[in-house]
Amino acid sequence: MPVVTIVFNNSAFGNVRRDQQQRYDSRLIGSDLENPDFVRLAESFGVDGYRVTSPQQLKPVLEKATALGKPVLIEVMQERGSEISPWKYLLENSP
């Protein structure tokens, strides 16, 4: 089955971490992670894996992955804390 999976890796449950910082006076509980090497993990199951470290790298890797016609994992490395809140896009009058 030619499924392309994209993992956005910021070494945290980013939305949970951000909410804990904003709503609970920066008391962080269980939101920081030590992740596996997702590319090597995918490869151990016979799935092609690619890692990108910038937005500019994503498009060509995604195009390559979709052209392969088989399962592929793309790990997008992100700086912890770089995510933005989805709530302002989902709910009116949200922070």
trRosetta pair geometry for C-beta under 8 A, 3 or more apart (Angstrom, degrees):
i j d omega theta_ij theta_ji phi_ij phi_ji
1 71 6.5 46 78 -63 69 97
2 66 7.8 84 158 -148 117 51
2 68 7.2 172 -140 90 107 76
2 69 4.8 -69 -97 -164 140 39
2 70 5.5 -51 -105 -67 78 13
2 71 6.7 -145 -128 -58 31 44
2 72 8.0 12 -163 0 68 91
3 71 5.4 5 54 -113 78 80
3 72 7.8 -162 96 35 47 60
4 62 7.0 97 164 -145 153 73
4 65 4.7 98 -121 137 126 124
4 66 5.9 -55 -35 -76 147 71
4 71 7.7 171 -80 -154 39 44
4 72 4.9 -8 -115 66 77 99
4 73 7.8 165 -162 -89 53 25
4 74 6.7 18 -180 -4 98 108
5 71 7.6 11 -2 -167 101 89
5 72 7.3 -174 28 93 67 51
5 73 4.9 -20 69 -111 101 73
5 74 7.2 179 90 26 50 67
6 62 7.7 -6 -82 -100 124 106
6 73 7.8 158 -88 -163 27 55
6 74 4.9 -18 -110 69 74 102
6 75 8.0 162 -160 -89 52 22
6 76 6.2 22 -176 -11 98 114
7 38 5.1 -117 62 -171 158 168
7 73 6.6 13 -4 -174 109 102
7 74 7.2 180 25 89 68 49
7 75 4.9 -19 67 -112 106 68
7 76 6.8 -179 86 24 50 72
8 76 5.0 -23 -109 69 61 111
8 78 5.7 21 180 -10 87 134
8 83 7.9 97 139 -88 135 114
9 35 5.9 -134 -148 70 113 170
9 38 6.5 -152 -67 -3 138 136
9 75 5.4 8 -8 -171 129 98
9 76 6.6 162 19 74 76 50
9 77 5.6 -33 71 -107 103 50
9 78 6.4 160 77 23 46 82
10 14 4.9 45 68 -71 142 121
10 78 4.2 -41 -81 84 91 106
10 79 6.8 7 -136 92 94 22
10 80 5.0 130 169 -98 90 53
10 81 7.5 178 179 3 128 36
10 82 6.5 -151 -121 38 130 93
10 83 6.3 -99 -29 -30 167 108
11 32 6.8 9 138 -162 87 73
11 33 5.4 -157 -176 68 52 81
11 34 7.3 17 -153 -99 97 30
11 35 5.8 -123 -109 -1 63 109
11 80 5.4 -58 62 -73 100 113
12 16 7.7 -146 157 62 91 92
12 17 4.7 -4 164 -28 133 148
12 31 5.5 31 -167 147 99 80
12 32 5.1 -37 -104 -112 94 48
12 33 5.6 177 -93 12 30 89
12 80 5.2 87 -5 -135 127 104
12 81 7.9 46 36 -44 153 58
13 16 3.9 13 115 31 114 123
13 17 6.0 145 79 -24 64 88
13 30 7.7 9 21 127 131 75
13 31 4.8 -103 53 -147 94 72
13 33 6.8 100 -27 -33 69 116
14 17 5.6 -56 -141 36 28 111
14 18 6.2 26 161 -18 65 106
14 31 8.0 126 -75 177 15 106
14 78 7.9 -14 -78 99 148 136
14 80 7.3 -158 -103 -146 92 62
14 81 7.6 -167 -141 -73 94 23
14 82 8.0 -53 -141 54 137 59
14 83 4.2 82 154 15 141 145
15 18 5.8 -52 -145 37 31 111
15 19 6.3 30 156 -17 64 107
15 83 6.7 -81 -65 115 65 146
15 85 7.4 106 -132 -120 87 61
15 86 7.3 -25 -111 8 129 103
16 19 5.9 -58 -149 39 29 109
16 20 6.3 30 153 -20 65 106
16 30 7.8 -51 137 98 143 82
16 31 4.6 -159 104 -116 106 111
17 20 5.8 -55 -149 35 29 111
17 21 6.5 29 153 -18 63 105
17 28 6.3 17 -136 -129 80 110
17 31 3.8 156 -77 148 79 137
17 32 6.8 83 -99 -63 129 65
17 80 7.6 -46 111 -173 166 98
17 81 7.4 -96 116 -83 129 67
18 21 5.7 -56 -151 35 32 111
18 22 6.2 16 157 -9 67 112
18 81 7.4 134 -84 -130 90 60
18 83 6.6 -112 -39 79 140 102
18 85 6.4 -157 130 -77 146 87
19 22 5.9 -62 -139 45 30 103
19 23 5.4 -11 176 15 70 120
19 24 7.7 49 133 2 67 101
20 23 6.8 -66 -116 54 18 85
20 24 4.9 -43 -157 46 59 120
20 26 7.1 70 130 -142 81 23
20 27 6.2 -107 179 78 102 57
20 28 5.2 111 118 -103 143 56
20 29 6.8 -172 -130 25 147 72
20 31 5.9 -147 10 -21 144 153
21 24 7.5 -7 -37 54 8 76
21 26 4.8 24 -133 -102 66 66
21 28 7.2 9 -65 -72 76 95
22 95 7.3 173 177 101 145 149
24 27 4.7 -82 135 45 107 98
28 31 5.4 -100 -163 39 93 114
28 32 6.6 46 158 -20 134 102
32 80 7.6 22 -122 -142 90 146
35 38 6.8 -22 157 -42 119 96
36 40 7.5 -117 155 67 97 98
36 41 5.1 75 120 -53 132 132
37 40 4.1 34 104 24 117 114
37 41 6.3 160 86 -20 61 86
38 41 5.3 -53 -142 38 33 116
38 42 6.3 37 158 -21 66 102
38 49 6.8 -178 122 -152 71 133
38 51 7.9 130 68 -90 95 97
38 73 6.3 -133 150 148 101 136
38 75 4.4 141 72 -86 125 130
39 42 5.9 -53 -152 34 28 110
39 43 6.4 26 151 -16 63 109
39 49 3.5 154 -150 136 66 130
39 50 6.7 168 -118 8 115 5
39 51 5.1 -68 -51 -46 139 102
39 73 6.8 -172 -107 95 50 112
39 75 5.5 -97 -50 6 87 131
40 43 5.5 -54 -144 40 34 113
40 44 6.4 43 153 -29 65 101
40 49 7.1 -116 -37 67 23 158
41 44 5.7 -50 -153 26 31 114
41 45 7.3 15 152 -5 60 104
41 49 7.7 111 58 -84 60 158
42 45 6.1 -71 -163 43 35 101
42 47 4.1 -83 178 83 90 111
42 48 7.2 -23 133 89 122 20
42 49 3.8 134 68 -70 129 119
42 73 3.9 -139 -94 26 156 140
43 46 7.5 58 -169 -72 37 12
43 47 6.6 -105 -77 66 30 61
43 48 7.3 34 -93 -124 77 24
43 49 5.1 -90 -43 12 88 119
47 70 8.0 -168 -134 136 65 96
47 71 4.6 -63 -125 112 103 111
47 72 6.6 168 177 -106 91 23
47 73 5.6 67 130 -9 126 102
48 65 7.4 -171 96 -122 122 83
48 68 6.6 -84 33 176 154 171
48 70 6.9 91 4 92 114 109
48 71 7.3 158 28 99 77 61
48 72 4.8 -26 74 -115 101 81
48 73 7.3 179 92 28 51 67
49 72 7.3 163 -86 -166 34 63
49 73 4.6 -13 -111 68 83 100
49 74 7.6 169 -158 -83 56 31
49 75 6.9 24 -175 -10 101 104
50 61 4.9 -176 131 -162 151 125
50 64 7.7 100 -57 81 162 124
50 65 6.8 -120 17 -70 135 114
50 72 7.1 8 5 180 104 108
50 73 7.4 176 28 93 62 56
50 74 5.0 -16 69 -113 97 74
50 75 7.2 -170 93 26 46 71
51 74 7.7 156 -92 -164 25 56
51 75 4.6 -20 -109 68 76 104
51 77 6.5 41 -177 -30 100 106
52 57 3.9 179 -148 103 108 119
52 58 5.1 148 117 -77 168 63
52 61 5.4 -144 -62 15 123 155
52 74 6.5 8 0 -177 108 103
52 75 7.3 172 24 85 63 53
52 76 5.4 -16 66 -111 99 67
52 77 7.0 -157 90 16 47 81
53 57 6.5 50 42 23 55 151
53 77 4.9 -10 -111 52 68 122
54 57 4.9 98 60 0 79 102
54 58 7.7 -131 98 -20 49 83
55 58 5.7 -43 -158 8 42 118
56 59 7.4 -51 -169 21 35 102
57 60 6.8 -71 -164 45 44 99
57 61 6.0 30 153 -13 78 120
58 61 6.0 -74 -149 45 28 106
58 62 5.8 27 161 -21 71 113
58 74 7.4 97 -139 162 78 142
58 76 6.3 16 -96 -106 115 118
59 62 5.8 -58 -142 38 26 111
59 63 6.3 27 159 -19 63 106
60 63 5.6 -51 -145 36 33 113
60 64 6.4 35 155 -19 65 105
61 64 5.6 -52 -149 37 33 112
61 65 6.2 35 152 -22 65 107
61 74 5.8 127 130 -125 122 127
62 65 5.6 -52 -143 36 31 113
62 66 6.4 26 160 -15 65 105
62 74 6.5 -33 -83 -49 71 169
63 66 6.2 -57 -146 38 28 105
63 67 6.4 25 156 -18 62 112
64 67 5.8 -64 -151 37 29 111
64 68 6.8 40 152 -37 64 100
65 68 5.9 -46 -157 11 32 116
65 72 3.9 -162 -151 102 103 158
65 74 6.0 -80 -56 -50 159 116
66 72 8.0 -108 -56 38 37 140
68 72 5.9 104 51 -52 141 129
78 82 5.2 -138 174 58 101 129
78 83 7.0 60 148 -55 149 83
79 82 4.3 92 68 -35 88 126
85 88 6.0 86 96 -4 103 93
85 94 7.5 -144 135 134 129 117
85 95 6.9 22 78 97 168 77
86 89 5.5 -66 -171 45 60 108
86 90 5.6 43 139 -16 89 118
87 90 5.5 -68 -135 47 36 103
87 91 5.3 -27 -173 34 79 106
87 94 3.9 -123 141 151 106 152
87 95 7.0 32 87 56 129 61
88 91 7.6 -61 -103 59 18 68
88 94 5.2 -144 -84 82 50 99
88 95 7.1 -84 -68 103 99 27
90 94 7.3 11 66 13 77 156
91 94 4.3 83 82 -36 103 128
